[in-house]
Amino acid sequence: MGLLMTAAVILLPLLLIALQWMFGRWSFLIDAAALLCALCAGIIAALAVYEIRRDGTVFMTDIHKLFTNDLFLLTSGYLGIYGIAKLCMHMFNRYRAL
């Protein structure tokens, strides 16, 4: 499983870069998806923190319950891949500018 996740972290940002390079309009869709994912992950995290503070149950099991939320994992996973892709694109653009 670790090998599969490592391969995904390497290959999926490259796929995002290729989609943006080959199809210019995909860039807007990829950025819009990242914005929606950031909003969704932020809302889920904020609601989880609010629930913990409201109930006064600051236990590790309550805090880590956030990581069992599939929607949170999906949206934050996309943000991680998106962030790596944007860093790579920035690096390539800086290299070309030299």
N, CA, C and O atoms as a GROMACS GRO file, in nm:
protein
  392
    1MET      N    1   0.082  -0.120   0.000
    1MET     CA    2   0.000   0.000   0.000
    1MET      C    3   0.086   0.125   0.000
    1MET      O    4   0.053   0.224  -0.065
    2GLY      N    5   0.198   0.120   0.074
    2GLY     CA    6   0.287   0.235   0.078
    2GLY      C    7   0.345   0.268  -0.058
    2GLY      O    8   0.361   0.385  -0.093
    3LEU      N    9   0.376   0.164  -0.136
    3LEU     CA   10   0.431   0.185  -0.270
    3LEU      C   11   0.326   0.248  -0.361
    3LEU      O   12   0.357   0.335  -0.442
    4LEU      N   13   0.202   0.202  -0.348
    4LEU     CA   14   0.094   0.259  -0.428
    4LEU      C   15   0.071   0.406  -0.395
    4LEU      O   16   0.052   0.488  -0.485
    5MET      N   17   0.073   0.440  -0.267
    5MET     CA   18   0.053   0.579  -0.227
    5MET      C   19   0.170   0.667  -0.273
    5MET      O   20   0.150   0.781  -0.314
    6THR      N   21   0.292   0.614  -0.265
    6THR     CA   22   0.408   0.690  -0.312
    6THR      C   23   0.399   0.715  -0.461
    6THR      O   24   0.427   0.826  -0.508
    7ALA      N   25   0.360   0.613  -0.536
    7ALA     CA   26   0.345   0.630  -0.681
    7ALA      C   27   0.236   0.732  -0.713
    7ALA      O   28   0.250   0.811  -0.806
    8ALA      N   29   0.127   0.730  -0.636
    8ALA     CA   30   0.017   0.825  -0.660
    8ALA      C   31   0.063   0.968  -0.633
    8ALA      O   32   0.026   1.059  -0.707
    9VAL      N   33   0.142   0.988  -0.528
    9VAL     CA   34   0.189   1.124  -0.495
    9VAL      C   35   0.283   1.176  -0.602
    9VAL      O   36   0.294   1.297  -0.621
   10ILE      N   37   0.351   1.087  -0.672
   10ILE     CA   38   0.441   1.129  -0.779
   10ILE      C   39   0.365   1.146  -0.911
   10ILE      O   40   0.386   1.243  -0.982
   11LEU      N   41   0.278   1.050  -0.943
   11LEU     CA   42   0.215   1.050  -1.075
   11LEU      C   43   0.094   1.142  -1.089
   11LEU      O   44   0.074   1.203  -1.194
   12LEU      N   45   0.013   1.154  -0.985
   12LEU     CA   46  -0.107   1.238  -0.997
   12LEU      C   47  -0.076   1.386  -1.018
   12LEU      O   48  -0.145   1.450  -1.098
   13PRO      N   49   0.023   1.445  -0.950
   13PRO     CA   50   0.055   1.584  -0.984
   13PRO      C   51   0.104   1.599  -1.128
   13PRO      O   52   0.075   1.699  -1.193
   14LEU      N   53   0.179   1.500  -1.176
   14LEU     CA   54   0.223   1.505  -1.315
   14LEU      C   55   0.104   1.498  -1.410
   14LEU      O   56   0.104   1.561  -1.516
   15LEU      N   57   0.003   1.420  -1.373
   15LEU     CA   58  -0.119   1.413  -1.454
   15LEU      C   59  -0.191   1.547  -1.456
   15LEU      O   60  -0.238   1.591  -1.561
   16LEU      N   61  -0.201   1.612  -1.341
   16LEU     CA   62  -0.264   1.745  -1.337
   16LEU      C   63  -0.188   1.845  -1.423
   16LEU      O   64  -0.248   1.925  -1.494
   17ILE      N   65  -0.054   1.841  -1.416
   17ILE     CA   66   0.028   1.931  -1.498
   17ILE      C   67   0.005   1.904  -1.645
   17ILE      O   68  -0.009   1.997  -1.725
   18ALA      N   69   0.001   1.776  -1.683
   18ALA     CA   70  -0.020   1.740  -1.824
   18ALA      C   71  -0.157   1.786  -1.872
   18ALA      O   72  -0.170   1.836  -1.983
   19LEU      N   73  -0.260   1.768  -1.789
   19LEU     CA   74  -0.394   1.812  -1.829
   19LEU      C   75  -0.400   1.962  -1.849
   19LEU      O   76  -0.463   2.010  -1.942
   20GLN      N   77  -0.334   2.036  -1.761
   20GLN     CA   78  -0.334   2.181  -1.774
   20GLN      C   79  -0.252   2.225  -1.895
   20GLN      O   80  -0.286   2.324  -1.960
   21TRP      N   81  -0.148   2.154  -1.926
   21TRP     CA   82  -0.063   2.190  -2.039
   21TRP      C   83  -0.130   2.155  -2.172
   21TRP      O   84  -0.123   2.232  -2.268
   22MET      N   85  -0.195   2.039  -2.178
   22MET     CA   86  -0.256   1.994  -2.303
   22MET      C   87  -0.391   2.061  -2.329
   22MET      O   88  -0.424   2.094  -2.443
   23PHE      N   89  -0.468   2.082  -2.225
   23PHE     CA   90  -0.601   2.140  -2.239
   23PHE      C   91  -0.609   2.263  -2.149
   23PHE      O   92  -0.626   2.251  -2.028
   24GLY      N   93  -0.595   2.381  -2.209
   24GLY     CA   94  -0.589   2.505  -2.134
   24GLY      C   95  -0.710   2.530  -2.044
   24GLY      O   96  -0.695   2.584  -1.935
   25ARG      N   97  -0.828   2.490  -2.089
   25ARG     CA   98  -0.949   2.514  -2.011
   25ARG      C   99  -0.954   2.428  -1.885
   25ARG      O  100  -1.023   2.463  -1.789
   26TRP      N  101  -0.882   2.319  -1.883
   26TRP     CA  102  -0.880   2.232  -1.765
   26TRP      C  103  -0.817   2.304  -1.647
   26TRP      O  104  -0.845   2.272  -1.531
   27SER      N  105  -0.732   2.401  -1.674
   27SER     CA  106  -0.665   2.474  -1.566
   27SER      C  107  -0.768   2.540  -1.475
   27SER      O  108  -0.755   2.534  -1.352
   28PHE      N  109  -0.869   2.602  -1.534
   28PHE     CA  110  -0.974   2.666  -1.454
   28PHE      C  111  -1.050   2.563  -1.372
   28PHE      O  112  -1.079   2.586  -1.254
   29LEU      N  113  -1.083   2.449  -1.433
   29LEU     CA  114  -1.158   2.345  -1.362
   29LEU      C  115  -1.077   2.285  -1.248
   29LEU      O  116  -1.132   2.258  -1.141
   30ILE      N  117  -0.949   2.266  -1.268
   30ILE     CA  118  -0.863   2.212  -1.164
   30ILE      C  119  -0.850   2.310  -1.049
   30ILE      O  120  -0.854   2.271  -0.932
   31ASP      N  121  -0.836   2.439  -1.082
   31ASP     CA  122  -0.829   2.541  -0.977
   31ASP      C  123  -0.962   2.555  -0.903
   31ASP      O  124  -0.964   2.572  -0.781
   32ALA      N  125  -1.073   2.548  -0.976
   32ALA     CA  126  -1.204   2.557  -0.913
   32ALA      C  127  -1.230   2.438  -0.822
   32ALA      O  128  -1.288   2.453  -0.714
   33ALA      N  129  -1.188   2.320  -0.864
   33ALA     CA  130  -1.203   2.201  -0.780
   33ALA      C  131  -1.121   2.216  -0.653
   33ALA      O  132  -1.165   2.175  -0.545
   34ALA      N  133  -1.002   2.274  -0.664
   34ALA     CA  134  -0.918   2.296  -0.545
   34ALA      C  135  -0.985   2.394  -0.450
   34ALA      O  136  -0.980   2.376  -0.328
   35LEU      N  137  -1.045   2.498  -0.504
   35LEU     CA  138  -1.115   2.596  -0.419
   35LEU      C  139  -1.232   2.530  -0.345
   35LEU      O  140  -1.250   2.551  -0.225
   36LEU      N  141  -1.310   2.450  -0.416
   36LEU     CA  142  -1.422   2.381  -0.352
   36LEU      C  143  -1.373   2.281  -0.247
   36LEU      O  144  -1.434   2.268  -0.140
   37CYS      N  145  -1.265   2.212  -0.277
   37CYS     CA  146  -1.209   2.118  -0.180
   37CYS      C  147  -1.157   2.190  -0.056
   37CYS      O  148  -1.174   2.142   0.055
   38ALA      N  149  -1.094   2.306  -0.075
   38ALA     CA  150  -1.045   2.382   0.039
   38ALA      C  151  -1.161   2.430   0.126
   38ALA      O  152  -1.153   2.423   0.249
   39LEU      N  153  -1.267   2.476   0.064
   39LEU     CA  154  -1.385   2.519   0.140
   39LEU      C  155  -1.446   2.401   0.216
   39LEU      O  156  -1.480   2.413   0.334
   40CYS      N  157  -1.460   2.290   0.149
   40CYS     CA  158  -1.522   2.173   0.210
   40CYS      C  159  -1.438   2.120   0.326
   40CYS      O  160  -1.490   2.094   0.434
   41ALA      N  161  -1.307   2.104   0.304
   41ALA     CA  162  -1.219   2.054   0.411
   41ALA      C  163  -1.216   2.152   0.527
   41ALA      O  164  -1.214   2.110   0.643
   42GLY      N  165  -1.215   2.280   0.499
   42GLY     CA  166  -1.214   2.380   0.604
   42GLY      C  167  -1.341   2.378   0.687
   42GLY      O  168  -1.336   2.390   0.809
   43ILE      N  169  -1.455   2.363   0.620
   43ILE     CA  170  -1.582   2.357   0.692
   43ILE      C  171  -1.590   2.232   0.779
   43ILE      O  172  -1.634   2.239   0.894
   44ILE      N  173  -1.548   2.119   0.724
   44ILE     CA  174  -1.550   1.994   0.802
   44ILE      C  175  -1.460   2.006   0.923
   44ILE      O  176  -1.498   1.965   1.033
   45ALA      N  177  -1.340   2.060   0.905
   45ALA     CA  178  -1.247   2.076   1.018
   45ALA      C  179  -1.303   2.173   1.121
   45ALA      O  180  -1.293   2.149   1.242
   46ALA      N  181  -1.361   2.283   1.075
   46ALA     CA  182  -1.417   2.381   1.168
   46ALA      C  183  -1.533   2.323   1.247
   46ALA      O  184  -1.544   2.347   1.367
   47LEU      N  185  -1.619   2.248   1.182
   47LEU     CA  186  -1.731   2.186   1.252
   47LEU      C  187  -1.683   2.083   1.354
   47LEU      O  188  -1.740   2.071   1.462
   48ALA      N  189  -1.578   2.009   1.319
   48ALA     CA  190  -1.523   1.910   1.413
   48ALA      C  191  -1.464   1.979   1.535
   48ALA      O  192  -1.484   1.933   1.648
   49VAL      N  193  -1.392   2.088   1.514
   49VAL     CA  194  -1.334   2.162   1.627
   49VAL      C  195  -1.444   2.224   1.710
   49VAL      O  196  -1.435   2.224   1.833
   50TYR      N  197  -1.547   2.278   1.646
   50TYR     CA  198  -1.659   2.336   1.720
   50TYR      C  199  -1.727   2.231   1.807
   50TYR      O  200  -1.759   2.257   1.923
   51GLU      N  201  -1.749   2.113   1.752
   51GLU     CA  202  -1.814   2.006   1.828
   51GLU      C  203  -1.731   1.965   1.948
   51GLU      O  204  -1.785   1.941   2.056
   52ILE      N  205  -1.601   1.956   1.930
   52ILE     CA  206  -1.512   1.919   2.041
   52ILE      C  207  -1.513   2.027   2.148
   52ILE      O  208  -1.521   1.996   2.267
   53ARG      N  209  -1.505   2.152   2.107
   53ARG     CA  210  -1.506   2.263   2.204
   53ARG      C  211  -1.641   2.275   2.274
   53ARG      O  212  -1.648   2.301   2.395
   54ARG      N  213  -1.749   2.255   2.199
   54ARG     CA  214  -1.883   2.265   2.256
   54ARG      C  215  -1.906   2.157   2.363
   54ARG      O  216  -1.961   2.184   2.470
   55ASP      N  217  -1.861   2.035   2.331
   55ASP     CA  218  -1.882   1.924   2.424
   55ASP      C  219  -1.777   1.918   2.534
   55ASP      O  220  -1.796   1.848   2.634
   56GLY      N  221  -1.667   1.991   2.517
   56GLY     CA  222  -1.560   1.990   2.616
   56GLY      C  223  -1.486   1.857   2.622
   56GLY      O  224  -1.431   1.822   2.726
   57THR      N  225  -1.485   1.784   2.512
   57THR     CA  226  -1.419   1.654   2.508
   57THR      C  227  -1.292   1.662   2.424
   57THR      O  228  -1.292   1.625   2.306
   58VAL      N  229  -1.188   1.711   2.483
   58VAL     CA  230  -1.063   1.725   2.410
   58VAL      C  231  -0.979   1.600   2.434
   58VAL      O  232  -0.877   1.604   2.503
   59PHE      N  233  -1.024   1.490   2.375
   59PHE     CA  234  -0.949   1.365   2.381
   59PHE      C  235  -0.894   1.337   2.243
   59PHE      O  236  -0.948   1.382   2.142
   60MET      N  237  -0.786   1.262   2.240
   60MET     CA  238  -0.724   1.232   2.110
   60MET      C  239  -0.820   1.156   2.019
   60MET      O  240  -0.817   1.175   1.898
   61THR      N  241  -0.904   1.071   2.076
   61THR     CA  242  -0.997   0.997   1.991
   61THR      C  243  -1.098   1.091   1.926
   61THR      O  244  -1.137   1.070   1.811
   62ASP      N  245  -1.140   1.193   1.997
   62ASP     CA  246  -1.234   1.289   1.939
   62ASP      C  247  -1.167   1.373   1.830
   62ASP      O  248  -1.227   1.398   1.725
   63ILE      N  249  -1.046   1.414   1.855
   63ILE     CA  250  -0.975   1.497   1.758
   63ILE      C  251  -0.944   1.416   1.632
   63ILE      O  252  -0.959   1.467   1.521
   64HIS      N  253  -0.901   1.294   1.650
   64HIS     CA  254  -0.864   1.212   1.534
   64HIS      C  255  -0.984   1.150   1.463
   64HIS      O  256  -0.967   1.087   1.359
   65LYS      N  257  -1.103   1.167   1.518
   65LYS     CA  258  -1.224   1.121   1.450
   65LYS      C  259  -1.241   1.194   1.317
   65LYS      O  260  -1.306   1.144   1.226
   66LEU      N  261  -1.182   1.312   1.308
   66LEU     CA  262  -1.187   1.389   1.184
   66LEU      C  263  -1.128   1.310   1.068
   66LEU      O  264  -1.174   1.320   0.954
   67PHE      N  265  -1.025   1.230   1.097
   67PHE     CA  266  -0.957   1.156   0.991
   67PHE      C  267  -1.033   1.032   0.946
   67PHE      O  268  -0.986   0.960   0.858
   68THR      N  269  -1.146   1.004   1.005
   68THR     CA  270  -1.231   0.895   0.957
   68THR      C  271  -1.340   0.945   0.863
   68THR      O  272  -1.416   0.866   0.808
   69ASN      N  273  -1.347   1.076   0.846
   69ASN     CA  274  -1.446   1.135   0.757
   69ASN      C  275  -1.395   1.122   0.613
   69ASN      O  276  -1.295   1.184   0.576
   70ASP      N  277  -1.464   1.042   0.534
   70ASP     CA  278  -1.420   1.016   0.396
   70ASP      C  279  -1.416   1.142   0.310
   70ASP      O  280  -1.325   1.159   0.229
   71LEU      N  281  -1.513   1.230   0.327
   71LEU     CA  282  -1.516   1.353   0.248
   71LEU      C  283  -1.396   1.442   0.283
   71LEU      O  284  -1.336   1.502   0.194
   72PHE      N  285  -1.363   1.449   0.411
   72PHE     CA  286  -1.246   1.527   0.452
   72PHE      C  287  -1.118   1.468   0.391
   72PHE      O  288  -1.034   1.542   0.342
   73LEU      N  289  -1.105   1.336   0.394
   73LEU     CA  290  -0.986   1.272   0.338
   73LEU      C  291  -0.977   1.294   0.187
   73LEU      O  292  -0.869   1.317   0.133
   74LEU      N  293  -1.090   1.286   0.119
   74LEU     CA  294  -1.091   1.305  -0.026
   74LEU      C  295  -1.052   1.448  -0.064
   74LEU      O  296  -0.969   1.470  -0.152
   75THR      N  297  -1.114   1.545   0.003
   75THR     CA  298  -1.087   1.684  -0.032
   75THR      C  299  -0.946   1.726   0.007
   75THR      O  300  -0.878   1.795  -0.069
   76SER      N  301  -0.901   1.686   0.124
   76SER     CA  302  -0.765   1.724   0.164
   76SER      C  303  -0.660   1.648   0.084
   76SER      O  304  -0.551   1.700   0.060
   77GLY      N  305  -0.692   1.526   0.041
   77GLY     CA  306  -0.600   1.452  -0.046
   77GLY      C  307  -0.583   1.522  -0.180
   77GLY      O  308  -0.472   1.532  -0.232
   78TYR      N  309  -0.694   1.570  -0.236
   78TYR     CA  310  -0.686   1.645  -0.362
   78TYR      C  311  -0.604   1.772  -0.344
   78TYR      O  312  -0.525   1.809  -0.432
   79LEU      N  313  -0.622   1.839  -0.231
   79LEU     CA  314  -0.546   1.961  -0.206
   79LEU      C  315  -0.396   1.932  -0.197
   79LEU      O  316  -0.314   2.013  -0.242
   80GLY      N  317  -0.360   1.819  -0.140
   80GLY     CA  318  -0.219   1.781  -0.134
   80GLY      C  319  -0.161   1.759  -0.272
   80GLY      O  320  -0.052   1.808  -0.303
   81ILE      N  321  -0.233   1.685  -0.356
   81ILE     CA  322  -0.188   1.660  -0.494
   81ILE      C  323  -0.183   1.790  -0.573
   81ILE      O  324  -0.089   1.815  -0.648
   82TYR      N  325  -0.285   1.873  -0.556
   82TYR     CA  326  -0.292   2.002  -0.625
   82TYR      C  327  -0.175   2.092  -0.583
   82TYR      O  328  -0.113   2.157  -0.667
   83GLY      N  329  -0.146   2.094  -0.454
   83GLY     CA  330  -0.034   2.176  -0.405
   83GLY      C  331   0.099   2.133  -0.463
   83GLY      O  332   0.180   2.217  -0.501
   84ILE      N  333   0.122   2.004  -0.470
   84ILE     CA  334   0.247   1.954  -0.529
   84ILE      C  335   0.253   1.990  -0.676
   84ILE      O  336   0.358   2.030  -0.726
   85ALA      N  337   0.141   1.977  -0.748
   85ALA     CA  338   0.138   2.011  -0.891
   85ALA      C  339   0.168   2.160  -0.911
   85ALA      O  340   0.243   2.196  -1.001
   86LYS      N  341   0.109   2.246  -0.828
   86LYS     CA  342   0.134   2.390  -0.842
   86LYS      C  343   0.279   2.424  -0.811
   86LYS      O  344   0.338   2.509  -0.877
   87LEU      N  345   0.338   2.359  -0.711
   87LEU     CA  346   0.479   2.382  -0.680
   87LEU      C  347   0.568   2.338  -0.796
   87LEU      O  348   0.666   2.406  -0.829
   88CYS      N  349   0.535   2.225  -0.857
   88CYS     CA  350   0.613   2.178  -0.972
   88CYS      C  351   0.600   2.274  -1.090
   88CYS      O  352   0.699   2.305  -1.156
   89MET      N  353   0.478   2.321  -1.116
   89MET     CA  354   0.459   2.415  -1.226
   89MET      C  355   0.535   2.545  -1.201
   89MET      O  356   0.595   2.601  -1.293
   90HIS      N  357   0.532   2.593  -1.079
   90HIS     CA  358   0.607   2.713  -1.043
   90HIS      C  359   0.757   2.692  -1.063
   90HIS      O  360   0.827   2.779  -1.115
   91MET      N  361   0.806   2.575  -1.022
   91MET     CA  362   0.948   2.545  -1.037
   91MET      C  363   0.987   2.540  -1.185
   91MET      O  364   1.090   2.594  -1.224
   92PHE      N  365   0.904   2.474  -1.268
   92PHE     CA  366   0.933   2.466  -1.411
   92PHE      C  367   0.931   2.604  -1.476
   92PHE      O  368   1.016   2.634  -1.560
   93ASN      N  369   0.835   2.688  -1.438
   93ASN     CA  370   0.828   2.823  -1.494
   93ASN      C  371   0.950   2.906  -1.452
   93ASN      O  372   1.002   2.983  -1.533
   94ARG      N  373   0.994   2.891  -1.329
   94ARG     CA  374   1.114   2.963  -1.283
   94ARG      C  375   1.238   2.914  -1.359
   94ARG      O  376   1.326   2.993  -1.393
   95TYR      N  377   1.243   2.784  -1.384
   95TYR     CA  378   1.359   2.728  -1.456
   95TYR      C  379   1.363   2.781  -1.598
   95TYR      O  380   1.470   2.813  -1.650
   96ARG      N  381   1.245   2.789  -1.663
   96ARG     CA  382   1.240   2.840  -1.801
   96ARG      C  383   1.276   2.987  -1.808
   96ARG      O  384   1.328   3.034  -1.910
   97ALA      N  385   1.250   3.062  -1.700
   97ALA     CA  386   1.278   3.206  -1.699
   97ALA      C  387   1.426   3.235  -1.684
   97ALA      O  388   1.469   3.347  -1.710
   98LEU      N  389   1.506   3.137  -1.642
   98LEU     CA  390   1.649   3.161  -1.625
   98LEU      C  391   1.720   3.184  -1.755
   98LEU      O  392   1.841   3.206  -1.756
   0.00000   0.00000   0.00000
